[in-house]
Amino acid sequence: MSDFFGGIAQAARLILTLDPDLAEITLLSLRVSLMATLIASLIGLPLGAWLAINRFPARRTVIALLNGLMGLPPVVVGLFVYVLLSRSGPLGVLGLLFTPTAMVIAQVIIITPIIASIAHQAIRELWADYHDLLISLGATRRQRLITLIVDGQRPMLTASLAGFGRGIGEVGAIMIVGGNIDHATRVLTTAISLETGKGDFEMALALGLILITLAISVNLVLHTLNRTERGSRW
């Protein structure tokens, strides 16, 4: 119990004093996860919507594969990206291993299936309501896709936030491709793992509380800015 309250006090002290190391770790965590979420959303949202309104022979297989990839083991993703970016790998010449860019790549691979799958489920339901109207208006496939994504802003935001939550809490893949290097690739999750291994449970708990607060705060800010409760039909 003393560790718990000590962690809360430590977290409050670090936040109120604007501890530079904590600020650096937190900002890097935000930068990596937000960038990964943006890229994954640009890929996953249109992909999920496209799968919802198009019919082709292998569609069910693709959807099943997409849903299966939602449970992709992060350490396997980390290993794949590590091999890809290592000096002996096909992209080794780029020198991206143990950099924030490598961490972004790993997170994109992990969260894109999540965003795409949630978007597919949401757009499929929306397409059932809009199908006859859009067909009667003679809308092209591109126009249908844009209409459904725009009108489904709230479920699209939910899909992206689910991806963000998964990304910012990732540790396995990030540890492998980032290396948890101080002042370079150390983020909140890897810092928590490090402090726990050192036996500094108060610091680990403080970082954990900050991570939870950060994740909740980003969700609240995005929901507020998007005015989802006022401007959406969902």
C-alpha positions as a Python dict, from the first residue, in 0.01 Angstrom:
ca = {
    (1, 'M'): (0, 0, 0),
    (2, 'S'): (290, 235, 77),
    (3, 'D'): (428, 174, -273),
    (4, 'F'): (93, 273, -420),
    (5, 'F'): (59, 601, -233),
    (6, 'G'): (430, 666, -278),
    (7, 'G'): (382, 623, -653),
    (8, 'I'): (96, 871, -655),
    (9, 'A'): (304, 1124, -460),
    (10, 'Q'): (599, 1065, -692),
    (11, 'A'): (382, 1112, -999),
    (12, 'A'): (243, 1436, -859),
    (13, 'R'): (591, 1564, -778),
    (14, 'L'): (729, 1477, -1122),
    (15, 'I'): (437, 1642, -1299),
    (16, 'L'): (426, 1956, -1086),
    (17, 'T'): (800, 2012, -1112),
    (18, 'L'): (796, 1942, -1488),
    (19, 'D'): (1073, 1686, -1455),
    (20, 'P'): (1277, 1713, -1780),
    (21, 'D'): (1339, 1339, -1815),
    (22, 'L'): (972, 1263, -1765),
    (23, 'A'): (872, 1536, -2010),
    (24, 'E'): (1111, 1395, -2270),
    (25, 'I'): (980, 1040, -2226),
    (26, 'T'): (616, 1153, -2233),
    (27, 'L'): (659, 1370, -2543),
    (28, 'L'): (835, 1089, -2729),
    (29, 'S'): (557, 847, -2631),
    (30, 'L'): (299, 1091, -2765),
    (31, 'R'): (493, 1166, -3081),
    (32, 'V'): (547, 800, -3170),
    (33, 'S'): (193, 686, -3093),
    (34, 'L'): (18, 983, -3254),
    (35, 'M'): (226, 950, -3571),
    (36, 'A'): (162, 576, -3585),
    (37, 'T'): (-210, 630, -3527),
    (38, 'L'): (-227, 893, -3802),
    (39, 'I'): (-54, 668, -4056),
    (40, 'A'): (-254, 362, -3953),
    (41, 'S'): (-579, 561, -3976),
    (42, 'L'): (-493, 683, -4326),
    (43, 'I'): (-451, 318, -4423),
    (44, 'G'): (-706, 142, -4204),
    (45, 'L'): (-1012, 369, -4226),
    (46, 'P'): (-1037, 370, -4609),
    (47, 'L'): (-951, -2, -4618),
    (48, 'G'): (-1225, -90, -4369),
    (49, 'A'): (-1479, 125, -4553),
    (50, 'W'): (-1377, -17, -4891),
    (51, 'L'): (-1423, -373, -4764),
    (52, 'A'): (-1768, -282, -4635),
    (53, 'I'): (-1908, -156, -4967),
    (54, 'N'): (-1729, -373, -5222),
    (55, 'R'): (-1787, -734, -5319),
    (56, 'F'): (-1516, -956, -5466),
    (57, 'P'): (-1439, -1332, -5459),
    (58, 'A'): (-1185, -1331, -5174),
    (59, 'R'): (-1367, -1070, -4962),
    (60, 'R'): (-1460, -1304, -4675),
    (61, 'T'): (-1107, -1437, -4662),
    (62, 'V'): (-961, -1086, -4650),
    (63, 'I'): (-1199, -983, -4372),
    (64, 'A'): (-1122, -1299, -4172),
    (65, 'L'): (-749, -1236, -4216),
    (66, 'L'): (-791, -874, -4107),
    (67, 'N'): (-979, -979, -3794),
    (68, 'G'): (-714, -1240, -3721),
    (69, 'L'): (-438, -981, -3749),
    (70, 'M'): (-600, -785, -3466),
    (71, 'G'): (-442, -1037, -3231),
    (72, 'L'): (-101, -1022, -3396),
    (73, 'P'): (165, -1087, -3126),
    (74, 'P'): (361, -763, -3076),
    (75, 'V'): (690, -944, -3018),
    (76, 'V'): (653, -1116, -3356),
    (77, 'V'): (594, -777, -3518),
    (78, 'G'): (898, -642, -3336),
    (79, 'L'): (1110, -933, -3457),
    (80, 'F'): (985, -887, -3816),
    (81, 'V'): (1064, -514, -3815),
    (82, 'Y'): (1400, -581, -3647),
    (83, 'V'): (1503, -826, -3920),
    (84, 'L'): (1373, -589, -4187),
    (85, 'L'): (1571, -292, -4055),
    (86, 'S'): (1883, -470, -3930),
    (87, 'R'): (2210, -420, -4116),
    (88, 'S'): (2171, -754, -4292),
    (89, 'G'): (1805, -686, -4372),
    (90, 'P'): (1661, -541, -4694),
    (91, 'L'): (1616, -194, -4539),
    (92, 'G'): (1928, -197, -4326),
    (93, 'V'): (2095, 72, -4538),
    (94, 'L'): (1841, 323, -4409),
    (95, 'G'): (1980, 300, -4055),
    (96, 'L'): (1637, 311, -3892),
    (97, 'L'): (1682, 42, -3629),
    (98, 'F'): (1678, 172, -3268),
    (99, 'T'): (1517, 499, -3373),
    (100, 'P'): (1169, 646, -3313),
    (101, 'T'): (1093, 579, -3681),
    (102, 'A'): (1137, 205, -3627),
    (103, 'M'): (901, 229, -3331),
    (104, 'V'): (642, 405, -3546),
    (105, 'I'): (669, 134, -3813),
    (106, 'A'): (613, -140, -3556),
    (107, 'Q'): (312, 38, -3408),
    (108, 'V'): (160, 98, -3752),
    (109, 'I'): (177, -274, -3831),
    (110, 'I'): (18, -361, -3497),
    (111, 'I'): (-268, -109, -3494),
    (112, 'T'): (-368, -86, -3863),
    (113, 'P'): (-567, -415, -3853),
    (114, 'I'): (-745, -295, -3538),
    (115, 'I'): (-848, 35, -3695),
    (116, 'A'): (-946, -127, -4024),
    (117, 'S'): (-1153, -401, -3858),
    (118, 'I'): (-1348, -160, -3633),
    (119, 'A'): (-1402, 76, -3928),
    (120, 'H'): (-1529, -214, -4139),
    (121, 'Q'): (-1786, -316, -3879),
    (122, 'A'): (-1909, 42, -3838),
    (123, 'I'): (-1925, 125, -4208),
    (124, 'R'): (-2099, -204, -4287),
    (125, 'E'): (-2387, -106, -4061),
    (126, 'L'): (-2393, 245, -4202),
    (127, 'W'): (-2384, 111, -4559),
    (128, 'A'): (-2698, -93, -4489),
    (129, 'D'): (-2880, 234, -4413),
    (130, 'Y'): (-2734, 434, -4701),
    (131, 'H'): (-2719, 168, -4972),
    (132, 'D'): (-3047, 236, -5150),
    (133, 'L'): (-3011, 615, -5128),
    (134, 'L'): (-2657, 626, -5265),
    (135, 'I'): (-2736, 377, -5541),
    (136, 'S'): (-3046, 573, -5646),
    (137, 'L'): (-2843, 895, -5658),
    (138, 'G'): (-2592, 728, -5888),
    (139, 'A'): (-2297, 787, -5654),
    (140, 'T'): (-1965, 647, -5768),
    (141, 'R'): (-1769, 406, -5549),
    (142, 'R'): (-1539, 689, -5446),
    (143, 'Q'): (-1833, 914, -5357),
    (144, 'R'): (-1995, 635, -5155),
    (145, 'L'): (-1670, 576, -4968),
    (146, 'I'): (-1621, 944, -4885),
    (147, 'T'): (-1986, 988, -4781),
    (148, 'L'): (-1977, 694, -4543),
    (149, 'I'): (-1647, 796, -4385),
    (150, 'V'): (-1759, 1157, -4338),
    (151, 'D'): (-2100, 1064, -4197),
    (152, 'G'): (-1948, 799, -3976),
    (153, 'Q'): (-1706, 1036, -3805),
    (154, 'R'): (-1780, 909, -3458),
    (155, 'P'): (-1713, 537, -3523),
    (156, 'M'): (-1412, 637, -3732),
    (157, 'L'): (-1277, 836, -3438),
    (158, 'T'): (-1349, 542, -3209),
    (159, 'A'): (-1149, 315, -3439),
    (160, 'S'): (-854, 554, -3439),
    (161, 'L'): (-866, 595, -3062),
    (162, 'A'): (-870, 218, -3018),
    (163, 'G'): (-556, 206, -3228),
    (164, 'F'): (-397, 486, -3028),
    (165, 'G'): (-474, 313, -2700),
    (166, 'R'): (-320, -8, -2829),
    (167, 'G'): (-15, 174, -2961),
    (168, 'I'): (70, 388, -2660),
    (169, 'G'): (46, 86, -2432),
    (170, 'E'): (277, -127, -2648),
    (171, 'V'): (603, -246, -2496),
    (172, 'G'): (717, -574, -2656),
    (173, 'A'): (770, -460, -3014),
    (174, 'I'): (890, -117, -2903),
    (175, 'M'): (1154, -269, -2680),
    (176, 'I'): (1286, -486, -2964),
    (177, 'V'): (1307, -223, -3238),
    (178, 'G'): (1370, 80, -3015),
    (179, 'G'): (1612, -65, -2763),
    (180, 'N'): (1489, 155, -2475),
    (181, 'I'): (1782, 393, -2522),
    (182, 'D'): (1791, 682, -2275),
    (183, 'H'): (1728, 1022, -2438),
    (184, 'A'): (1664, 850, -2772),
    (185, 'T'): (1397, 579, -2776),
    (186, 'R'): (1282, 549, -2415),
    (187, 'V'): (904, 583, -2386),
    (188, 'L'): (666, 543, -2094),
    (189, 'T'): (602, 170, -2137),
    (190, 'T'): (968, 75, -2171),
    (191, 'A'): (1059, 306, -1883),
    (192, 'I'): (798, 131, -1666),
    (193, 'S'): (949, -206, -1757),
    (194, 'L'): (1298, -78, -1674),
    (195, 'E'): (1202, 71, -1337),
    (196, 'T'): (1009, -243, -1239),
    (197, 'G'): (1313, -456, -1323),
    (198, 'K'): (1529, -228, -1105),
    (199, 'G'): (1285, -268, -818),
    (200, 'D'): (1188, 100, -817),
    (201, 'F'): (816, 32, -789),
    (202, 'E'): (727, 386, -686),
    (203, 'M'): (876, 531, -1003),
    (204, 'A'): (720, 253, -1213),
    (205, 'L'): (380, 322, -1059),
    (206, 'A'): (424, 694, -1114),
    (207, 'L'): (502, 638, -1481),
    (208, 'G'): (204, 403, -1508),
    (209, 'L'): (-33, 660, -1364),
    (210, 'I'): (104, 921, -1603),
    (211, 'L'): (55, 680, -1895),
    (212, 'I'): (-308, 619, -1799),
    (213, 'T'): (-370, 992, -1753),
    (214, 'L'): (-210, 1065, -2089),
    (215, 'A'): (-419, 807, -2273),
    (216, 'I'): (-743, 931, -2114),
    (217, 'S'): (-654, 1296, -2176),
    (218, 'V'): (-589, 1242, -2547),
    (219, 'N'): (-922, 1062, -2581),
    (220, 'L'): (-1108, 1342, -2402),
    (221, 'V'): (-941, 1614, -2607),
    (222, 'L'): (-1015, 1446, -2939),
    (223, 'H'): (-1376, 1377, -2845),
    (224, 'T'): (-1419, 1739, -2733),
    (225, 'L'): (-1264, 1884, -3047),
    (226, 'N'): (-1465, 1654, -3270),
    (227, 'R'): (-1788, 1725, -3077),
    (228, 'T'): (-1895, 1367, -3140),
    (229, 'E'): (-2188, 1376, -2903),
    (230, 'R'): (-2336, 1683, -3072),
    (231, 'G'): (-2247, 1651, -3435),
    (232, 'S'): (-2290, 1280, -3502),
    (233, 'R'): (-2600, 1079, -3576),
    (234, 'W'): (-2456, 778, -3394),
}
